[in-house]
Amino acid sequence: MSGMITAVSLNPAIDRTMTVPGFTAGATNRAASSRTDPGGKGINVARVVKRLGGPVQVLGFLGASNGALHTNHLAGLAIPAQFISVPGDTRVNIKVIEPGSHQLTEINDAGFAVSAAHLATLITQAETLLTGTAVLVLAGSLPAGVPADIYGELIAAANRAGVPAILDADGEALARALPARPALIKPNRAEAERLLGRHLETRADLVQAAQDLLAGGARTVVISSGGEGAMLASAAGAWWATPPAINPGSTVGAGDSMVAGLALALARGMAPDQALRLATAAGSATASLAGTQVCDAAGVAALLAGVSITAIA
């Protein structure tokens, strides 16, 4: 299992995506098309890692009443998965895409609740899987019953095992995890603003934010800013990535694709600037696709050379 990436998905979702021309709040709208996919940030990361040729496995919770979509989908992709079945429903998230403006409206459900016994089982399984793991990815929101410090606990376990942990979370779950010293965090601009309690309007603001997050415990910080680009900062230096021009499709899964690229780069021992290049190409490739599609190796390879990397003094 050399290079194995383990993606933890504590709060997976069933994504119901509808394309609605002229979507208007407060009115009757009709979808031109719709699709249903297994979702959740950890699941999306695993799908992209697999498509980019990396070994990956998934650990997480699933609602007992509607978990078959995820298990069948991952089995079809030959992605090993260890799901703990919990009472209730895996949440169903509604995503509405207005094709003219490319605007995305999301309604995210709450989903199931997790008992202390189920949580203890997951922690035990995670510690067992760390033995064969090169990179641990912790991504997404937390279901009811899971304490906000869970990611910090899993990062601490990964550090004890000598496994770098990547964290993609928001709010208190992110704040509580920083002291555990994750190998890398990837907030987007809005998430970084919420965490730090201030607006980040300029590139200099983002650089200072990254420095503050490094001081707070993260060993590498990647802050993504959509079509503007992304920056990576660590003790080794800081870099800005400007993405290539694309025909925009949907932003669904673009951030998860960046995390997948970062995980692959970390597993392969790539230099920080080249890790940022791969992550930016992966995010851009997914953003060029419609709906909930995610990038593949050919799409990423086609964009790699178009990513501009600039060192930040």
Phi and psi in degrees as GROMACS dihedral restraints (atoms count N, CA, C in turn):
[ dihedral_restraints ]
;  ai    aj    ak    al  type     phi  dphi    fc
    3     4     5     6     1   -58.2    20    10
    4     5     6     7     1   130.0    20    10
    6     7     8     9     1    78.9    20    10
    7     8     9    10     1     8.9    20    10
    9    10    11    12     1   -62.1    20    10
   10    11    12    13     1   131.1    20    10
   12    13    14    15     1  -104.4    20    10
   13    14    15    16     1   127.4    20    10
   15    16    17    18     1  -107.5    20    10
   16    17    18    19     1   118.9    20    10
   18    19    20    21     1  -103.6    20    10
   19    20    21    22     1   124.0    20    10
   21    22    23    24     1  -100.2    20    10
   22    23    24    25     1   125.2    20    10
   24    25    26    27     1  -124.3    20    10
   25    26    27    28     1    95.8    20    10
   27    28    29    30     1   -80.2    20    10
   28    29    30    31     1   -24.5    20    10
   30    31    32    33     1  -136.7    20    10
   31    32    33    34     1    63.4    20    10
   33    34    35    36     1   -63.9    20    10
   34    35    36    37     1   170.3    20    10
   36    37    38    39     1  -143.0    20    10
   37    38    39    40     1   161.0    20    10
   39    40    41    42     1  -104.4    20    10
   40    41    42    43     1   115.8    20    10
   42    43    44    45     1   -92.6    20    10
   43    44    45    46     1   117.8    20    10
   45    46    47    48     1  -103.2    20    10
   46    47    48    49     1   105.5    20    10
   48    49    50    51     1  -107.0    20    10
   49    50    51    52     1   126.8    20    10
   51    52    53    54     1  -122.2    20    10
   52    53    54    55     1   133.9    20    10
   54    55    56    57     1   -95.8    20    10
   55    56    57    58     1   117.1    20    10
   57    58    59    60     1  -127.1    20    10
   58    59    60    61     1    97.8    20    10
   60    61    62    63     1   -60.8    20    10
   61    62    63    64     1   132.4    20    10
   63    64    65    66     1    68.3    20    10
   64    65    66    67     1    28.7    20    10
   66    67    68    69     1   -52.0    20    10
   67    68    69    70     1   129.6    20    10
   69    70    71    72     1  -132.3    20    10
   70    71    72    73     1   124.0    20    10
   72    73    74    75     1   -64.5    20    10
   73    74    75    76     1   140.9    20    10
   75    76    77    78     1    80.0    20    10
   76    77    78    79     1     7.5    20    10
   78    79    80    81     1  -125.1    20    10
   79    80    81    82     1   168.5    20    10
   81    82    83    84     1   -81.7    20    10
   82    83    84    85     1   123.0    20    10
   84    85    86    87     1  -118.4    20    10
   85    86    87    88     1   149.2    20    10
   87    88    89    90     1  -121.8    20    10
   88    89    90    91     1   130.8    20    10
   90    91    92    93     1   -79.7    20    10
   91    92    93    94     1   136.4    20    10
   93    94    95    96     1   -80.3    20    10
   94    95    96    97     1   -29.0    20    10
   96    97    98    99     1  -158.8    20    10
   97    98    99   100     1   160.9    20    10
   99   100   101   102     1  -153.8    20    10
  100   101   102   103     1   157.6    20    10
  102   103   104   105     1  -152.5    20    10
  103   104   105   106     1   157.3    20    10
  105   106   107   108     1  -122.1    20    10
  106   107   108   109     1   128.0    20    10
  108   109   110   111     1  -135.2    20    10
  109   110   111   112     1   150.7    20    10
  111   112   113   114     1   -68.5    20    10
  112   113   114   115     1   133.4    20    10
  114   115   116   117     1  -136.5    20    10
  115   116   117   118     1  -162.9    20    10
  117   118   119   120     1   105.3    20    10
  118   119   120   121     1   142.5    20    10
  120   121   122   123     1   -59.6    20    10
  121   122   123   124     1   -44.7    20    10
  123   124   125   126     1   -63.4    20    10
  124   125   126   127     1   -38.2    20    10
  126   127   128   129     1   -64.4    20    10
  127   128   129   130     1   -44.8    20    10
  129   130   131   132     1   -62.6    20    10
  130   131   132   133     1   -41.6    20    10
  132   133   134   135     1   -58.2    20    10
  133   134   135   136     1   -45.4    20    10
  135   136   137   138     1   -62.6    20    10
  136   137   138   139     1   -41.7    20    10
  138   139   140   141     1   -59.6    20    10
  139   140   141   142     1   -42.7    20    10
  141   142   143   144     1   -70.7    20    10
  142   143   144   145     1   -43.7    20    10
  144   145   146   147     1   -55.6    20    10
  145   146   147   148     1   -44.9    20    10
  147   148   149   150     1   -61.4    20    10
  148   149   150   151     1   -44.0    20    10
  150   151   152   153     1   -67.1    20    10
  151   152   153   154     1   -25.1    20    10
  153   154   155   156     1   -92.1    20    10
  154   155   156   157     1     6.7    20    10
  156   157   158   159     1    91.5    20    10
  157   158   159   160     1    13.8    20    10
  159   160   161   162     1   -98.7    20    10
  160   161   162   163     1   149.3    20    10
  162   163   164   165     1   -74.5    20    10
  163   164   165   166     1   135.0    20    10
  165   166   167   168     1  -149.7    20    10
  166   167   168   169     1   148.8    20    10
  168   169   170   171     1  -138.4    20    10
  169   170   171   172     1   159.6    20    10
  171   172   173   174     1  -123.8    20    10
  172   173   174   175     1   141.0    20    10
  174   175   176   177     1  -131.9    20    10
  175   176   177   178     1   137.8    20    10
  177   178   179   180     1   175.0    20    10
  178   179   180   181     1  -167.5    20    10
  180   181   182   183     1  -106.3    20    10
  181   182   183   184     1   152.8    20    10
  183   184   185   186     1  -141.5    20    10
  184   185   186   187     1   142.4    20    10
  186   187   188   189     1   -68.1    20    10
  187   188   189   190     1   136.0    20    10
  189   190   191   192     1   -63.5    20    10
  190   191   192   193     1   -29.5    20    10
  192   193   194   195     1   -81.9    20    10
  193   194   195   196     1   -22.0    20    10
  195   196   197   198     1  -144.8    20    10
  196   197   198   199     1    35.3    20    10
  198   199   200   201     1   -86.1    20    10
  199   200   201   202     1    -7.8    20    10
  201   202   203   204     1   -63.5    20    10
  202   203   204   205     1   -31.4    20    10
  204   205   206   207     1   -57.6    20    10
  205   206   207   208     1   -44.9    20    10
  207   208   209   210     1   -69.5    20    10
  208   209   210   211     1   -48.1    20    10
  210   211   212   213     1   -63.3    20    10
  211   212   213   214     1   -41.8    20    10
  213   214   215   216     1   -67.5    20    10
  214   215   216   217     1   -40.5    20    10
  216   217   218   219     1   -64.8    20    10
  217   218   219   220     1   -47.8    20    10
  219   220   221   222     1   -67.2    20    10
  220   221   222   223     1   -35.8    20    10
  222   223   224   225     1   -62.2    20    10
  223   224   225   226     1   -38.9    20    10
  225   226   227   228     1   -65.3    20    10
  226   227   228   229     1   -26.9    20    10
  228   229   230   231     1   -91.3    20    10
  229   230   231   232     1     1.0    20    10
  231   232   233   234     1    59.6    20    10
  232   233   234   235     1    39.8    20    10
  234   235   236   237     1  -103.3    20    10
  235   236   237   238     1   113.1    20    10
  237   238   239   240     1   -61.4    20    10
  238   239   240   241     1   140.0    20    10
  240   241   242   243     1  -140.8    20    10
  241   242   243   244     1   137.6    20    10
  243   244   245   246     1  -118.7    20    10
  244   245   246   247     1    99.7    20    10
  246   247   248   249     1  -104.7    20    10
  247   248   249   250     1   137.8    20    10
  249   250   251   252     1   -96.8    20    10
  250   251   252   253     1   119.0    20    10
  252   253   254   255     1   -79.2    20    10
  253   254   255   256     1   128.0    20    10
  255   256   257   258     1  -122.3    20    10
  256   257   258   259     1   152.6    20    10
  258   259   260   261     1   -61.6    20    10
  259   260   261   262     1   144.4    20    10
  261   262   263   264     1   107.4    20    10
  262   263   264   265     1  -168.4    20    10
  264   265   266   267     1  -104.5    20    10
  265   266   267   268     1   139.1    20    10
  267   268   269   270     1   -65.0    20    10
  268   269   270   271     1   133.7    20    10
  270   271   272   273     1   -62.6    20    10
  271   272   273   274     1   149.6    20    10
  273   274   275   276     1  -110.9    20    10
  274   275   276   277     1   119.0    20    10
  276   277   278   279     1  -103.1    20    10
  277   278   279   280     1   134.8    20    10
  279   280   281   282     1  -101.0    20    10
  280   281   282   283     1   127.1    20    10
  282   283   284   285     1  -122.1    20    10
  283   284   285   286     1   123.9    20    10
  285   286   287   288     1  -114.0    20    10
  286   287   288   289     1   121.1    20    10
  288   289   290   291     1  -109.4    20    10
  289   290   291   292     1   124.4    20    10
  291   292   293   294     1   -94.7    20    10
  292   293   294   295     1   109.5    20    10
  294   295   296   297     1   -66.8    20    10
  295   296   297   298     1   -28.0    20    10
  297   298   299   300     1   -68.3    20    10
  298   299   300   301     1   -45.1    20    10
  300   301   302   303     1   -97.3    20    10
  301   302   303   304     1    -8.7    20    10
  303   304   305   306     1    61.4    20    10
  304   305   306   307     1    22.5    20    10
  306   307   308   309     1   -80.0    20    10
  307   308   309   310     1   136.7    20    10
  309   310   311   312     1  -111.8    20    10
  310   311   312   313     1   128.3    20    10
  312   313   314   315     1  -115.3    20    10
  313   314   315   316     1   129.8    20    10
  315   316   317   318     1  -122.5    20    10
  316   317   318   319     1   140.5    20    10
  318   319   320   321     1  -126.5    20    10
  319   320   321   322     1   108.4    20    10
  321   322   323   324     1  -101.4    20    10
  322   323   324   325     1   126.8    20    10
  324   325   326   327     1   -77.6    20    10
  325   326   327   328     1   165.8    20    10
  327   328   329   330     1   -84.2    20    10
  328   329   330   331     1   -42.9    20    10
  330   331   332   333     1    83.5    20    10
  331   332   333   334     1  -158.8    20    10
  333   334   335   336     1   -78.4    20    10
  334   335   336   337     1   171.7    20    10
  336   337   338   339     1  -114.0    20    10
  337   338   339   340     1   147.8    20    10
  339   340   341   342     1  -111.5    20    10
  340   341   342   343     1   133.8    20    10
  342   343   344   345     1   -84.2    20    10
  343   344   345   346     1   164.6    20    10
  345   346   347   348     1   -61.8    20    10
  346   347   348   349     1   -35.5    20    10
  348   349   350   351     1   -66.8    20    10
  349   350   351   352     1   -42.3    20    10
  351   352   353   354     1   -65.0    20    10
  352   353   354   355     1   -39.1    20    10
  354   355   356   357     1   -64.7    20    10
  355   356   357   358     1   -41.6    20    10
  357   358   359   360     1   -62.3    20    10
  358   359   360   361     1   -38.5    20    10
  360   361   362   363     1   -62.9    20    10
  361   362   363   364     1   -42.9    20    10
  363   364   365   366     1   -63.7    20    10
  364   365   366   367     1   -43.2    20    10
  366   367   368   369     1   -61.9    20    10
  367   368   369   370     1   -41.7    20    10
  369   370   371   372     1   -62.5    20    10
  370   371   372   373     1   -44.2    20    10
  372   373   374   375     1   -65.0    20    10
  373   374   375   376     1   -39.5    20    10
  375   376   377   378     1   -62.4    20    10
  376   377   378   379     1   -44.2    20    10
  378   379   380   381     1   -63.5    20    10
  379   380   381   382     1   -35.5    20    10
  381   382   383   384     1   -67.9    20    10
  382   383   384   385     1   -43.4    20    10
  384   385   386   387     1   -68.7    20    10
  385   386   387   388     1   -23.0    20    10
  387   388   389   390     1   -60.0    20    10
  388   389   390   391     1   -25.4    20    10
  390   391   392   393     1   -58.5    20    10
  391   392   393   394     1   -37.4    20    10
  393   394   395   396     1  -107.9    20    10
  394   395   396   397     1    19.9    20    10
  396   397   398   399     1  -106.8    20    10
  397   398   399   400     1   134.9    20    10
  399   400   401   402     1   -90.8    20    10
  400   401   402   403     1   -37.3    20    10
  402   403   404   405     1  -141.8    20    10
  403   404   405   406     1   132.5    20    10
  405   406   407   408     1  -102.2    20    10
  406   407   408   409     1   128.9    20    10
  408   409   410   411     1  -112.7    20    10
  409   410   411   412     1   124.5    20    10
  411   412   413   414     1  -115.4    20    10
  412   413   414   415     1   115.8    20    10
  414   415   416   417     1  -143.1    20    10
  415   416   417   418     1   135.6    20    10
  417   418   419   420     1   109.5    20    10
  418   419   420   421     1   179.1    20    10
  420   421   422   423     1   -78.3    20    10
  421   422   423   424     1   172.6    20    10
  423   424   425   426     1  -109.5    20    10
  424   425   426   427     1   135.6    20    10
  426   427   428   429     1   -75.6    20    10
  427   428   429   430     1   166.6    20    10
  429   430   431   432     1   -58.0    20    10
  430   431   432   433     1   141.4    20    10
  432   433   434   435     1    93.2    20    10
  433   434   435   436     1   -10.5    20    10
  435   436   437   438     1  -101.6    20    10
  436   437   438   439     1   122.7    20    10
  438   439   440   441     1   -68.7    20    10
  439   440   441   442     1   153.7    20    10
  441   442   443   444     1   -66.4    20    10
  442   443   444   445     1   -16.9    20    10
  444   445   446   447     1   -92.7    20    10
  445   446   447   448     1    10.7    20    10
  447   448   449   450     1   -60.8    20    10
  448   449   450   451     1   -42.5    20    10
  450   451   452   453     1   -64.4    20    10
  451   452   453   454     1   -38.2    20    10
  453   454   455   456     1   -61.2    20    10
  454   455   456   457     1   -39.9    20    10
  456   457   458   459     1   -64.4    20    10
  457   458   459   460     1   -42.4    20    10
  459   460   461   462     1   -70.7    20    10
  460   461   462   463     1   -35.6    20    10
  462   463   464   465     1   -65.1    20    10
  463   464   465   466     1   -41.9    20    10
  465   466   467   468     1   -61.3    20    10
  466   467   468   469     1   -41.1    20    10
  468   469   470   471     1   -63.9    20    10
  469   470   471   472     1   -40.9    20    10
  471   472   473   474     1   -64.0    20    10
  472   473   474   475     1   -41.9    20    10
  474   475   476   477     1   -62.0    20    10
  475   476   477   478     1   -39.9    20    10
  477   478   479   480     1   -62.8    20    10
  478   479   480   481     1   -32.7    20    10
  480   481   482   483     1   -87.4    20    10
  481   482   483   484     1    -1.2    20    10
  483   484   485   486     1    73.6    20    10
  484   485   486   487     1    26.4    20    10
  486   487   488   489     1  -109.6    20    10
  487   488   489   490     1   123.5    20    10
  489   490   491   492     1   -68.5    20    10
  490   491   492   493     1   139.5    20    10
  492   493   494   495     1  -116.1    20    10
  493   494   495   496     1   130.6    20    10
  495   496   497   498     1  -102.3    20    10
  496   497   498   499     1   133.2    20    10
  498   499   500   501     1  -120.0    20    10
  499   500   501   502     1   127.8    20    10
  501   502   503   504     1  -127.7    20    10
  502   503   504   505     1    92.8    20    10
  504   505   506   507     1  -144.7    20    10
  505   506   507   508     1   177.0    20    10
  507   508   509   510     1  -134.9    20    10
  508   509   510   511     1   161.4    20    10
  510   511   512   513     1    62.6    20    10
  511   512   513   514     1  -140.7    20    10
  513   514   515   516     1   -64.1    20    10
  514   515   516   517     1   -34.2    20    10
  516   517   518   519     1   -60.6    20    10
  517   518   519   520     1   -36.9    20    10
  519   520   521   522     1   -73.6    20    10
  520   521   522   523     1   -46.6    20    10
  522   523   524   525     1   -60.6    20    10
  523   524   525   526     1   -41.7    20    10
  525   526   527   528     1   -72.6    20    10
  526   527   528   529     1   -19.6    20    10
  528   529   530   531     1   -87.7    20    10
  529   530   531   532     1   -21.9    20    10
  531   532   533   534     1   -57.4    20    10
  532   533   534   535     1   -43.0    20    10
  534   535   536   537     1   -61.8    20    10
  535   536   537   538     1   -18.8    20    10
  537   538   539   540     1   -77.3    20    10
  538   539   540   541     1    -4.9    20    10
  540   541   542   543     1    64.0    20    10
  541   542   543   544     1    65.8    20    10
  543   544   545   546     1   -63.4    20    10
  544   545   546   547     1   150.0    20    10
  546   547   548   549     1   -65.4    20    10
  547   548   549   550     1   -32.5    20    10
  549   550   551   552     1  -157.8    20    10
  550   551   552   553     1   139.5    20    10
  552   553   554   555     1  -122.3    20    10
  553   554   555   556     1   150.0    20    10
  555   556   557   558     1  -133.3    20    10
  556   557   558   559     1    71.5    20    10
  558   559   560   561     1   -75.8    20    10
  559   560   561   562     1   151.2    20    10
  561   562   563   564     1   -83.9    20    10
  562   563   564   565     1   178.0    20    10
  564   565   566   567     1   -58.5    20    10
  565   566   567   568     1   -45.0    20    10
  567   568   569   570     1   -64.4    20    10
  568   569   570   571     1   -39.9    20    10
  570   571   572   573     1   -66.1    20    10
  571   572   573   574     1   -39.2    20    10
  573   574   575   576     1   -65.1    20    10
  574   575   576   577     1   -38.0    20    10
  576   577   578   579     1   -63.4    20    10
  577   578   579   580     1   -43.7    20    10
  579   580   581   582     1   -64.1    20    10
  580   581   582   583     1   -40.1    20    10
  582   583   584   585     1   -66.5    20    10
  583   584   585   586     1   -41.0    20    10
  585   586   587   588     1   -91.9    20    10
  586   587   588   589     1   -13.6    20    10
  588   589   590   591     1    72.7    20    10
  589   590   591   592     1    31.3    20    10
  591   592   593   594     1  -154.3    20    10
  592   593   594   595     1   158.9    20    10
  594   595   596   597     1   -77.4    20    10
  595   596   597   598     1   143.1    20    10
  597   598   599   600     1  -118.4    20    10
  598   599   600   601     1    90.9    20    10
  600   601   602   603     1   -93.6    20    10
  601   602   603   604     1   -32.1    20    10
  603   604   605   606     1  -115.6    20    10
  604   605   606   607     1   168.5    20    10
  606   607   608   609     1   -63.7    20    10
  607   608   609   610     1   -35.8    20    10
  609   610   611   612     1   -61.9    20    10
  610   611   612   613     1   -36.5    20    10
  612   613   614   615     1   -62.0    20    10
  613   614   615   616     1   -40.8    20    10
  615   616   617   618     1   -66.5    20    10
  616   617   618   619     1   -39.5    20    10
  618   619   620   621     1   -61.8    20    10
  619   620   621   622     1   -44.9    20    10
  621   622   623   624     1   -65.4    20    10
  622   623   624   625     1   -38.1    20    10
  624   625   626   627     1   -60.8    20    10
  625   626   627   628     1   -44.3    20    10
  627   628   629   630     1   -61.7    20    10
  628   629   630   631     1   -41.7    20    10
  630   631   632   633     1   -62.4    20    10
  631   632   633   634     1   -39.2    20    10
  633   634   635   636     1   -66.0    20    10
  634   635   636   637     1   -38.1    20    10
  636   637   638   639     1   -72.2    20    10
  637   638   639   640     1   -33.8    20    10
  639   640   641   642     1   -64.0    20    10
  640   641   642   643     1   -42.4    20    10
  642   643   644   645     1   -64.9    20    10
  643   644   645   646     1   -27.8    20    10
  645   646   647   648     1   -78.8    20    10
  646   647   648   649     1    -9.7    20    10
  648   649   650   651     1   137.6    20    10
  649   650   651   652     1   -25.4    20    10
  651   652   653   654     1   -67.6    20    10
  652   653   654   655     1   142.2    20    10
  654   655   656   657     1   -91.2    20    10
  655   656   657   658     1   -24.8    20    10
  657   658   659   660     1  -141.3    20    10
  658   659   660   661     1   139.5    20    10
  660   661   662   663     1  -124.1    20    10
  661   662   663   664     1   128.4    20    10
  663   664   665   666     1  -119.1    20    10
  664   665   666   667     1   121.3    20    10
  666   667   668   669     1  -113.5    20    10
  667   668   669   670     1   119.6    20    10
  669   670   671   672     1   -97.3    20    10
  670   671   672   673     1   144.2    20    10
  672   673   674   675     1  -130.3    20    10
  673   674   675   676     1    43.0    20    10
  675   676   677   678     1    59.2    20    10
  676   677   678   679     1  -134.5    20    10
  678   679   680   681     1   -68.1    20    10
  679   680   681   682     1   -14.7    20    10
  681   682   683   684     1   -72.8    20    10
  682   683   684   685     1   -30.6    20    10
  684   685   686   687     1   131.9    20    10
  685   686   687   688     1  -159.3    20    10
  687   688   689   690     1  -154.1    20    10
  688   689   690   691     1   155.7    20    10
  690   691   692   693     1  -124.9    20    10
  691   692   693   694     1   149.5    20    10
  693   694   695   696     1  -124.3    20    10
  694   695   696   697     1   133.6    20    10
  696   697   698   699     1  -135.3    20    10
  697   698   699   700     1   138.2    20    10
  699   700   701   702     1  -153.6    20    10
  700   701   702   703     1  -175.5    20    10
  702   703   704   705     1   -63.7    20    10
  703   704   705   706     1   -20.9    20    10
  705   706   707   708     1   -80.9    20    10
  706   707   708   709     1   -13.7    20    10
  708   709   710   711     1   142.0    20    10
  709   710   711   712     1  -169.1    20    10
  711   712   713   714     1  -141.7    20    10
  712   713   714   715     1   145.7    20    10
  714   715   716   717     1  -141.3    20    10
  715   716   717   718     1   150.3    20    10
  717   718   719   720     1  -115.3    20    10
  718   719   720   721     1   134.0    20    10
  720   721   722   723     1  -110.1    20    10
  721   722   723   724     1   125.2    20    10
  723   724   725   726     1  -102.0    20    10
  724   725   726   727     1   120.8    20    10
  726   727   728   729     1   -72.9    20    10
  727   728   729   730     1   160.5    20    10
  729   730   731   732     1   -74.4    20    10
  730   731   732   733     1   160.1    20    10
  732   733   734   735     1   -69.5    20    10
  733   734   735   736     1   134.4    20    10
  735   736   737   738     1  -134.5    20    10
  736   737   738   739     1   162.6    20    10
  738   739   740   741     1   -84.7    20    10
  739   740   741   742     1   111.6    20    10
  741   742   743   744     1   -65.6    20    10
  742   743   744   745     1   138.7    20    10
  744   745   746   747     1  -114.3    20    10
  745   746   747   748     1   -88.4    20    10
  747   748   749   750     1  -138.7    20    10
  748   749   750   751     1   142.3    20    10
  750   751   752   753     1   -83.2    20    10
  751   752   753   754     1    -4.2    20    10
  753   754   755   756     1   -60.1    20    10
  754   755   756   757     1   122.9    20    10
  756   757   758   759     1    85.8    20    10
  757   758   759   760     1    -3.8    20    10
  759   760   761   762     1   -65.5    20    10
  760   761   762   763     1   -44.4    20    10
  762   763   764   765     1   -64.3    20    10
  763   764   765   766     1   -39.3    20    10
  765   766   767   768     1   -64.5    20    10
  766   767   768   769     1   -35.2    20    10
  768   769   770   771     1   -66.5    20    10
  769   770   771   772     1   -37.2    20    10
  771   772   773   774     1   -61.3    20    10
  772   773   774   775     1   -44.0    20    10
  774   775   776   777     1   -62.0    20    10
  775   776   777   778     1   -41.2    20    10
  777   778   779   780     1   -61.0    20    10
  778   779   780   781     1   -43.1    20    10
  780   781   782   783     1   -62.7    20    10
  781   782   783   784     1   -40.7    20    10
  783   784   785   786     1   -65.5    20    10
  784   785   786   787     1   -40.0    20    10
  786   787   788   789     1   -64.0    20    10
  787   788   789   790     1   -44.3    20    10
  789   790   791   792     1   -62.6    20    10
  790   791   792   793     1   -43.0    20    10
  792   793   794   795     1   -62.4    20    10
  793   794   795   796     1   -40.9    20    10
  795   796   797   798     1   -66.8    20    10
  796   797   798   799     1   -42.1    20    10
  798   799   800   801     1   -64.4    20    10
  799   800   801   802     1   -30.4    20    10
  801   802   803   804     1   -94.3    20    10
  802   803   804   805     1     0.6    20    10
  804   805   806   807     1    70.6    20    10
  805   806   807   808     1    31.0    20    10
  807   808   809   810     1   -74.7    20    10
  808   809   810   811     1   152.8    20    10
  810   811   812   813     1   -65.8    20    10
  811   812   813   814     1   153.5    20    10
  813   814   815   816     1   -56.2    20    10
  814   815   816   817     1   -42.8    20    10
  816   817   818   819     1   -66.6    20    10
  817   818   819   820     1   -34.6    20    10
  819   820   821   822     1   -76.4    20    10
  820   821   822   823     1   -29.8    20    10
  822   823   824   825     1   -62.7    20    10
  823   824   825   826     1   -42.3    20    10
  825   826   827   828     1   -65.8    20    10
  826   827   828   829     1   -37.7    20    10
  828   829   830   831     1   -61.4    20    10
  829   830   831   832     1   -48.5    20    10
  831   832   833   834     1   -62.5    20    10
  832   833   834   835     1   -44.5    20    10
  834   835   836   837     1   -62.7    20    10
  835   836   837   838     1   -42.1    20    10
  837   838   839   840     1   -66.9    20    10
  838   839   840   841     1   -40.5    20    10
  840   841   842   843     1   -63.5    20    10
  841   842   843   844     1   -39.5    20    10
  843   844   845   846     1   -66.6    20    10
  844   845   846   847     1   -44.8    20    10
  846   847   848   849     1   -62.5    20    10
  847   848   849   850     1   -41.2    20    10
  849   850   851   852     1   -67.3    20    10
  850   851   852   853     1   -39.8    20    10
  852   853   854   855     1   -62.3    20    10
  853   854   855   856     1   -41.3    20    10
  855   856   857   858     1   -69.5    20    10
  856   857   858   859     1   -39.4    20    10
  858   859   860   861     1   -65.5    20    10
  859   860   861   862     1   -16.6    20    10
  861   862   863   864     1   -87.2    20    10
  862   863   864   865     1    -4.9    20    10
  864   865   866   867     1  -101.5    20    10
  865   866   867   868     1   156.8    20    10
  867   868   869   870     1   -82.5    20    10
  868   869   870   871     1   153.0    20    10
  870   871   872   873     1    60.7    20    10
  871   872   873   874     1  -131.2    20    10
  873   874   875   876     1  -106.0    20    10
  874   875   876   877     1    18.9    20    10
  876   877   878   879     1   -66.3    20    10
  877   878   879   880     1   149.9    20    10
  879   880   881   882     1  -121.8    20    10
  880   881   882   883     1   161.5    20    10
  882   883   884   885     1   -66.7    20    10
  883   884   885   886     1   163.0    20    10
  885   886   887   888     1  -125.1    20    10
  886   887   888   889     1   177.4    20    10
  888   889   890   891     1   -61.9    20    10
  889   890   891   892     1   -39.5    20    10
  891   892   893   894     1   -65.9    20    10
  892   893   894   895     1   -41.9    20    10
  894   895   896   897     1   -64.6    20    10
  895   896   897   898     1   -38.6    20    10
  897   898   899   900     1   -69.8    20    10
  898   899   900   901     1   -44.5    20    10
  900   901   902   903     1   -59.0    20    10
  901   902   903   904     1   -36.0    20    10
  903   904   905   906     1   -67.7    20    10
  904   905   906   907     1   -22.3    20    10
  906   907   908   909     1  -103.3    20    10
  907   908   909   910     1   -12.5    20    10
  909   910   911   912     1   -55.0    20    10
  910   911   912   913     1   -48.2    20    10
  912   913   914   915     1   -67.3    20    10
  913   914   915   916     1   -21.1    20    10
  915   916   917   918     1   -84.7    20    10
  916   917   918   919     1    -3.7    20    10
  918   919   920   921     1   -83.5    20    10
  919   920   921   922     1   124.7    20    10
  921   922   923   924     1   -97.4    20    10
  922   923   924   925     1   124.6    20    10
  924   925   926   927     1  -110.5    20    10
  925   926   927   928     1   126.4    20    10
  927   928   929   930     1  -124.4    20    10
  928   929   930   931     1   128.7    20    10
  930   931   932   933     1   -71.7    20    10
  931   932   933   934     1   140.0    20    10
  933   934   935   936     1  -104.9    20    10
  934   935   936   937     1   125.6    20    10
